Amino acid sequence: MGGSGVAVSYRELDRRSNRLAHEFRRQGLRAGDHVALCVENDERFFEVVWAAQRSGLYYTPISTRLNADEVAYIVGDCDAKTLIMSHTLRQTAEQLTPMVTGVVSKLLIGDGTLAGWSDYDAVVGRHPDTPIADEREGVDMLYSSGTTGRPKGVRRPQADAPAGTPDNAVRLMTDVFGCDAHTVFLSTAPLYHGAPLILSMAVHRLGGTVVVMERFDPVGSLELIDRHAVTHSQWVPTMFIRLLKTEPAARRGFDLATHVMAIHGAGPCPIGVKEQMIDWWGPILYDYYSGTEGAGVCAITSAEWLDHKGSVGRPVIGDVHVLDERGEECAAGERGLVYFSGGPEFEYHNDPAKTLDARNDRGWTTLGDIGYLDGEGYLYLTDRRAFTIVSGGVNVYPQEVENALVMHPAVADVAVIGVPNDDLVEEVRAVVQPVDWHDRGPDLEAELIAACRSQLASYKCPRSIDFEQDLPRGDTGKLAKHELRQRYWTDA
């Protein structure tokens, strides 16, 4: 752990995850069943996910920033039989107690007790530290969403394979990123996100070292690269922006010579930012484009990017296609909807309609991004079909925020969009049509933001609100969100 310095050996990780695996079996969980965890970046996080992974279970890490209602929805939707939370989230856990009646067992990690919850260490400590008899590979089920309301679980088929069988992430880390048992990987983001979790576990499978930041700090990340001789790392563009805005004097004096690859994703990196990072760190940046769905991956080295600035690369898992509105392949340079073919299968849990909407008649899948291919097959992303907001590398889904705001009695209509932000790349902005135009102003803005924060996690809520007398809607009543968004992005 980067901040506390707590270290967990492979021997200890093996023992701890074995004990929890035995507890899962005692609870009656078998391959294909589901567990959920809501735990901050802590040394115990990995023992939970590895226990599920080696028990053939589906496991869902949940954001620690969500409120009780939001956590309860995910726990119920994924059909979790076991819920594990951290004692640092005691208040949320207490609110959850009457809301997750379908959960068989609720375990709390850390000091202290809570009615309705069992002490994790006391329960798990009763079991042997040897493997369960019926080990097999499990799989994560992370939650992703579009603009149509509640998040949905991305469910991938389980491999009927012995525990320890390499997966696509291992192949990506070895064949593309060059990782092995000597890799020292810096994980800078919350482990409940897809890339930090999946890449860290892949390094574990290879026998490397994972250094986890409890929370991101620009200077702290440089210090950790120096202290632990980090070789590989994972970032989002906002982290690069914050690194570049750090005082030059604070950035000097760190030995970054061991750092040979900085992997980044979660949205295209602004060209100027990436140019500055390459100037500083050298050509070690490696961009990738994928999604929670994992239906395909594009990647690009710094050397390639310098010849194709703005590109997110060529496919390394699956094949990429850009299709027009008729479903036909676009010519080079022509924009269309980006699809992957030949990649891993997935479905949206409990949402066959959304699953169907993500596929075309050839079985190709899309994440809803708009882009184009150049003559050499490099992909460039230009927009998102559903206008999902990527703020600081975290997805925010406008419909969920709009649903929270539109019920306020002072709101006649609302649109939530992402607008330019020098630090976060995008920030959440609400454009509100008030019931009474004379009510507009700072007081109503503060009231609406407070109302939104009472319903949703703060990072989802708008930082500011603009007021319009009429929002642009077509004859069918559909909101012309692109027109609104263009007002803010034309000069960006």
N, C-alpha and C positions, 0 to 999 in steps of 0.2 A: 504494500500500500504506500502510495507516494507521500502522503502527509504523515501518517502515524508511524510509518516504517515497519509495521507488522508484516512478517513474512510467513507464508504457508508453504511448506515443502510438498513435493509430490506424494511422499509417504503419508503425510498428515491429511492431504486432500483425499487420498484414496481411502483412508480409514474413516474420515468423517462422512464422506458420501456413501460409503458402504453402510454405515449405521442408519443413515436416513433412508436408504433403499430398503433396509429391513423393516423400518417403520411404515413405509408405504405398503409393503406386502402385508404387514400386520393389520393395517387399516382396510385391507381387501382390495387395494388398487392392483390392477393387472395391466398388461401391455395394452395400449390404446386408451387408457383412462387419462384423466386430466388433473393437473395441479396448477396453482397460481401462486406467485410470490410478489410481494411489494416490499422491497428491501433496497435501501440506498447503497451506493458504492461502498461495500464493506467486505472484509476478508471472508465472511460467511456466505456471501452471495454465490460463489462458485461451487461450494459444497452442495448447495440446494439444486442448482441446475444440473450438476454432474450426477447427483443421485437420481434425478428424474431421467436424465439421458441414458444412464446405464440400466434403468428399470423398464425401458420400453414405453415411457409415458410421454404424453404431450405436456409441455410446460409453457406457461405464459407469464413473463415478467411484466409487471404493471408499473407505470410511471408513479414515482413517489410524490409527484406534484399534483396529482388528481385529488379531487375531494371524494368524500365517502360515496355519494351518489354515483359518481363516474366509475369508481373502483367496483362498486357493487354491480353495476351493469356488466362490466367485463367478466367478473367472477361468475355471474349467472349465465352470461351468453356462452362462455367457453365450457360450461358444465363442470367446473372445478369441484373435485371431491375433497381436496385439501387446500387450505390457504395458509401461507406462511408470511408473516409480516415482522417488521423490526419494531422494537420497543420505542425507538425514537419517533415512530408514527403512531404512538399510543392513542392520541385523540381521534385520529381517523379510524383506528382499529375499534375503538369503543363505539363510535357511531355506526360502524359496519355490523356490529354484533347481531342486532335484530334484523339486518337486511340480507344476510347471506345464509338463510335457513337451510338451503340445499347442500351446504358444505358439511362433510362428515367430521372433519378435524380442522381446528384452527390452532396454529402454533405461533408463539411469539418469541422472537430471538432477542436476547438481552436481559438486563436486570429488571426486576419488578414483576408484579403479577397483574392480571386483568381478568375480571369476571367473564367467563365464557371462553377463555383462551387457556391453552396449556403451555407450560414452560418448555420451550424447544429443547434446551439442553437436558432437562430432566427426562423428557420422553425419549429422545434419541439416544441418550447415554446408556439406556438399558440394553441396547442391542450390540451384537458382536460387530467387529470391524472387518470381518471377512465378507467376500462377495455373496450376494444372494444366488441361489441355485439356478435361477432362470433369467440371467442377464440377457438383454438384447438392446439394440439401438432404439432410442427415443428420438423425439424431434421437437423443436420449439414451435409454438404457434403465437406469433406476434400479431399485434393489432394495428391495422392500417385503415384509412378511411378516405372517402372522397368528399364531395360537398353535399351529400344527401343525408346528413344526420349522423347517427351514432357510428362509432368505429366498428369495423368488422375484422374478425380473426382470419388471418391468412393460413389456411390449413393445407399442408403438404402431406402426401401419402407417406406412411412410415415404411422404412426399408425393413424387410424381414431378414435382418442381418445380426450377427453376433455383436455384442458390445465391443467397441473399438474399431469397427469397420470405418475406413476413411470416407468422408463425404465430399461434396463439391467444394466446400470452404477450404478443406485441406488441399485439394488439388489447385485451387486458386492461389492459396498462400505459397505453395511450393513452386508450381509451374509458372505463375505470373509474377509473384512478389519475391520469390527466391528465399523463402523462410526455411529454417531447419532447426535442429536441436540447439544451435548456437544463437538463435535469434533472441534479442531482448526487445520486447514489444511494449511501447507506451500507449496505453488506452486512456484517452483524454476526456471521454464523454460518459454520460450515465450508461450503466450496463443494461438497463432495460430497453435501450435502443438496439436495433438489429445489428449494425456493423460492429459496435464495440463488443457485444456479446458473442457474435458468431466468429469474428476474427480472433478474439482472445481465446475462445475454446479451441479454435484450429491450432493456435500456437501451443496450447496445452497438449493437444494430440501429438504434436511434433516433438515435445519435450523441451520447448524453449521456456523463456522467462517472460512473464507478463507483469508490468508495472502499472498499477491502476491509480489514477488521480481521483481522490474523493470528490473534488470539484475542480473545474478548470481555472487555472491562473496562468497568465502569459509567462511571466518571469519564472514561476514555479515549474512550468513545463520545460523550460530551457535548463533549469537546475537539475531536473530529473534526468534529462538526456545526458548531461555531464556526469552526474553522480553514478548512474547505473550503466553507463556506456551503451545507451539505447541504440539499436540498429534500425528498427522499424517503428513507425508510429501511425496513428490514425487521427484525422482532423476534419473539421467542416470549415467552409470559407470564413465564417464569422471569427473563428479562432485566429486565422491568418490576419484578419483586419485588426484584431486586438493586439496581436503580436507587433504588427507594424506601427501601431499607435503608441506603443510603449516607448518611454524615453530612451533614446539611443544609449545613454550611459548605463541604464539598467539592463540592457540587452548584451552589453559587452562582458567579456571575461569568462564566458562559458566555453568549454571544449565540446564542440559538436562533431568532431572528426569521425566518430563511430557511426554517426547517423547517415545511413545510406539510402533510406526510402521513407518518404512522408506520403502516406496514402490519404487521399481526401475525396469526399463525395458529399451527399446530402444537398445536391443542387449545384449548378454550374458556378465555378469560381469567377468573379469579375476579372477580366483580362489584365487590368492594371495591377490588381492585387497579386495575381499569380506571377506577373513579370517581376514585381518587387521581391516576392518570396524566392524566386529562382535566382535573382541577383544576389540575395543574401545567403541562402542555403546551398546554392548550386543546383544543377539539374537533377535533383533527387525527388521532385514532386511527381506523384503518380495518381492521376485522376481516374475515377471509375464512375460508371453510371449503372444503377440497378434500382431495385426497390425491395420492400419487404417481401413482395411476392416471389422474388428470386427467379423469375422466368427467363432471365438472361442477364448478361453483364457485358458492358463495353469498358474498355480501359485504354489509357494513353500515357506514354512516358513523357517526361519533360522535353526530350529531344524531338519527339514527334509533335508535341504541342507547339513548340516554337515554330514549326513549319505549318501548323494548322491551328492557329490561335483561336480559342473559343470552343474547340472541339472537345467532346467527351470520349473520343476514341473509336476503335473498331471492336467488334464482338470477340470476346474470349470464351464466353459460354452462350450457346445458342447462336442464331443468326438474326440480323436486324433488317427490317424492312420499313419503308416509309410509303404509306398508302394515301391516295386521294379520297375524296368523298364517295367515289364509285367503288372503292376497294381495290383499285389498280395501283401498281407500283409507280411511284413518282420518278421523274427524271432527276438527274443530279442537280442539286441546287433548288429543287422545287419542294416547298413545304407541304407536310402532311402529317398524319397521325403515325407515331412510331410503334411498331409491333416487333415482338420477338417470336421466332419459331425454333423448334428443336431444343428448347430448354426444359428445365424441370417443370413438372405439373403442379398445379395448385388450384384451390377453390376458396371462395369466401364462405367461412363457416356460417351456416344458417341463412345464407342469402344466395340461393340459386339464380335469382334474377341478376344480381350484380356479377356473379360468376359468368353468366351468359353474356352480359354486356361487355365484359373484358375480352371476349373472344370474337374472331370473325368466322366465316364459314369454312375457313381452312384450318381452324384450330389454333391460329396464331393469337398471341395475347398482347394486350397493351396496358400500359400504366397511365394512359391518358395524356402523354406528352406530345407536343407538336415539335417537329424538327425537320431537318433535311440531311441528305448525304451528299458529300462532294464526290468528285470524279474518282477519288481513291478509296471510297468506302468509309470515310470518317464521318461520324455522326455529330451534328450540331443541334442543340436544343434551343428553341426560340420561345416557347410558351408552354403552358399547361392547360389542357382542355378544360379541366374542372376548376382552374384558378385556385388550386390548393396553395396556401401561403407557406413558404419555407422561411421561418424566422429564426436566425441563429442556428440553422441546421435542424430545426424541429418543425414538423408539419403541424399546421393549424388549419382546421377545416371550417371554412366560412359559414356553411349552413348551420352548424352547431351553435356558432356565436349569434347568427341572425335569429335563430329560434329563441335564444335567451333574451334578445333585445326587443323583438317584435311584440312580445307580450306586454311590454311596459305600456301603461295607459297613455303616455305622452307620445308614443311612436305610431305613426301611420304606415310607414314603410321603411325598410332598412336594407342596405347592402354592405357586406363586409369584404374588403379587398386587402391585398398586400400592396404597400407603397414603399418607395425607396428609403433605405436607411443605411447610413454610412457604416454602421457598426454591425447590425444584424442582417444586412443585405435587404431584407424586407421587414416591415413592421405591420402590425394589424391596425387597420383604420376602418372605422364605421362611418358610413354616409347615411344620415338619418333624415327622413322626411317627417317633421313633427306634425302632430295633429293640429296644433295652433302655432303658426309661424312666429308669433310674438313671444313664444316660450323659448325660442332658440337662444343659446348663449352658454357661458361658462357654468352656470348653475345646473342647467339641464345636462350638459356634458358630464359633469362630475356625478350627477345622480344616475345617469345611464351606465357609466363605467362601474360605479359601485354596485348597481343592480346586476350587472354581468358578472362581477367578481363574486357575488353571493351565490351564483349558480355554477360557475365554471372555474377551473384552475386559472390563476392570474395570467399565465403566459399566453393563454388563448384569447384574453380580453383585449379590446382596443386600447391603445395608448392615448388616442385622441379621437375626436368625433367632429366631422364636418356636417353642416346642415344644408339641405337642398329643399326647395319648394316642391319639386316633383322629381322623382327618380325615373330614369329612362326605361320605359317598358314598351314592348312591341304590341302589335294588335292582339296577339294571343295571350298577353299578360306576362310574357317571359321577360325577366329583367335583363337589360342589355349591359351586363357587368363589364364586358370588354370595353364598351364606350366609357364607362366610369374610370376603369383602370387606366385607360390610355391617357386620360387627362394628367395623371400623376407620373406616367412613365415615358411620355414622349421625349422629354429632354434629359432623361436619366441615362 
